[in-house]
Amino acid sequence: MAKKDYESKTEELLQPIASACGVWIYDVEYVKEGSDWYLRAYIEKDGGVTIEDCETVSRALSDKLDEEDFISDNYILEVSSPGLGRRLTRDRHLENSIGMDVEIKLFEAIDDCKEYAGQLVSYDKENITIAGEDKEYTFVRKNIAVIKLALDF
């Protein structure tokens, strides 16, 4: 199975657990950091996710993953909130973030700049547009390394 298969199978197992716990799934990712694999489930709910929510979902998901046993690698399971500076990895994340301030990091610089910030204006299958201080910028999605909500303190 491939990384994406692990993520989609985990999300499928997580869906009824999330519903039963009164949370919804923000994202699931299976990533290697250093020598360790991590299976991360990000959950949300109105009013914010508590540690108890994460613990309840984590225990139920861990039991289901042990039962299904479809990931051959050793991995660390983490269940958490996506956080304030959350990454926008899916179209549904972008849709819910229209009009919000975002930060974009590119794989390759444009005019000696790899980082941009502005308000998310629009997106489609190929491009993402933000309104900066002085003008709008449109980026090809495949050239974007990371797009996340901007932290404003």
C-alpha positions in Angstrom: 0.0 0.0 0.0 1.1 3.6 -0.7 1.2 6.5 1.7 -2.1 7.9 0.2 -3.7 4.5 0.6 -2.8 4.5 4.3 -4.2 8.0 4.8 -7.5 7.3 3.0 -8.0 3.9 4.8 -7.2 5.6 8.2 -9.7 8.4 7.4 -12.3 5.8 6.5 -11.8 4.0 9.9 -11.7 7.4 11.7 -15.0 8.7 10.2 -17.4 6.8 12.5 -15.2 7.3 15.5 -15.1 11.1 14.9 -18.9 11.2 14.4 -19.4 9.3 17.7 -17.1 11.6 19.5 -18.7 14.8 18.2 -15.6 15.9 16.2 -14.8 16.1 12.5 -11.7 15.2 10.6 -9.5 18.0 9.4 -6.8 15.8 7.8 -4.9 12.6 8.1 -1.2 12.3 7.1 1.3 9.5 7.1 4.8 11.0 7.1 8.4 10.0 7.8 10.4 12.3 10.0 14.0 11.2 10.6 13.8 7.4 11.0 10.2 7.4 12.4 6.9 7.1 10.6 4.0 9.1 12.0 0.3 8.6 11.4 -1.4 11.9 12.3 -5.1 12.5 12.6 -6.1 16.1 13.0 -9.6 16.7 14.4 -11.8 19.8 15.0 -15.0 20.7 16.7 -16.9 23.9 17.4 -15.4 25.6 20.4 -12.1 23.8 19.9 -10.7 20.3 20.5 -9.8 19.3 24.1 -7.0 16.9 25.2 -9.8 14.6 26.3 -11.2 14.6 22.7 -7.8 13.7 21.3 -7.4 11.0 23.9 -10.8 9.4 23.3 -10.3 9.5 19.5 -6.8 8.2 19.8 -7.7 5.2 21.9 -10.6 4.2 19.6 -8.6 4.8 16.4 -5.6 2.8 17.9 -7.9 -0.1 18.6 -9.3 0.0 15.1 -5.9 0.2 13.5 -4.7 -2.7 15.5 -7.7 -4.7 14.4 -7.3 -3.9 10.7 -3.5 -4.0 10.8 -2.9 -2.7 7.3 0.2 -0.6 7.9 3.3 -2.8 7.8 5.8 -0.2 9.1 6.2 0.7 12.7 4.6 4.1 13.3 3.6 6.6 16.0 0.0 7.5 16.1 -0.8 11.2 17.0 -4.3 12.7 17.3 -4.5 16.5 17.7 -6.0 19.7 16.7 -4.6 21.2 13.4 -3.6 24.2 15.4 -3.8 27.9 14.7 -1.3 28.0 11.8 -2.8 25.0 10.2 -1.7 23.9 6.8 -4.2 24.1 4.0 -3.7 20.8 2.2 -7.1 20.1 0.7 -9.6 22.0 -1.4 -12.1 22.0 1.6 -9.4 23.7 3.7 -9.0 26.4 1.1 -12.7 26.8 0.7 -13.1 27.4 4.4 -10.2 29.9 4.4 -11.3 32.3 1.6 -10.9 35.8 3.0 -8.4 34.8 5.7 -4.7 35.7 5.9 -2.3 33.0 4.6 1.4 32.4 4.2 2.8 30.7 1.1 6.2 29.2 0.7 7.3 28.2 -2.7 9.7 25.5 -3.9 11.5 28.0 -6.1 11.8 31.8 -5.7 9.9 34.2 -7.9 11.9 37.5 -8.3 14.2 36.3 -5.4 11.3 35.7 -3.1 10.1 32.3 -1.8 7.6 33.5 0.8 4.4 35.5 0.3 1.6 36.6 2.6 -1.8 37.9 2.0 -5.5 37.3 2.0 -6.7 34.1 0.2 -8.8 35.4 -2.7 -9.5 32.2 -4.8 -8.3 28.8 -5.8 -8.9 26.3 -8.5 -7.4 23.0 -9.6 -4.3 24.7 -11.0 -3.8 28.1 -9.1 -4.1 29.9 -5.8 -4.6 33.7 -5.6 -3.8 35.9 -2.7 -4.2 39.7 -2.2 -0.9 41.1 -0.9 -0.5 44.6 0.4 0.1 46.1 -3.0 -1.3 43.6 -5.5 -2.7 40.2 -6.2 -0.4 37.2 -6.7 -1.4 34.0 -8.4 0.7 30.9 -7.8 0.7 27.6 -9.6 -0.4 25.0 -7.0 2.3 22.5 -7.9 5.0 25.2 -7.1 3.7 25.8 -3.6 5.6 23.9 -0.9 3.3 25.1 2.0 0.3 27.2 2.4 -1.0 27.8 5.9 -3.1 30.2 7.9 -1.1 33.2 9.1 -0.7 33.6 12.8 -1.7 37.0 13.9 -1.0 37.9 17.6 
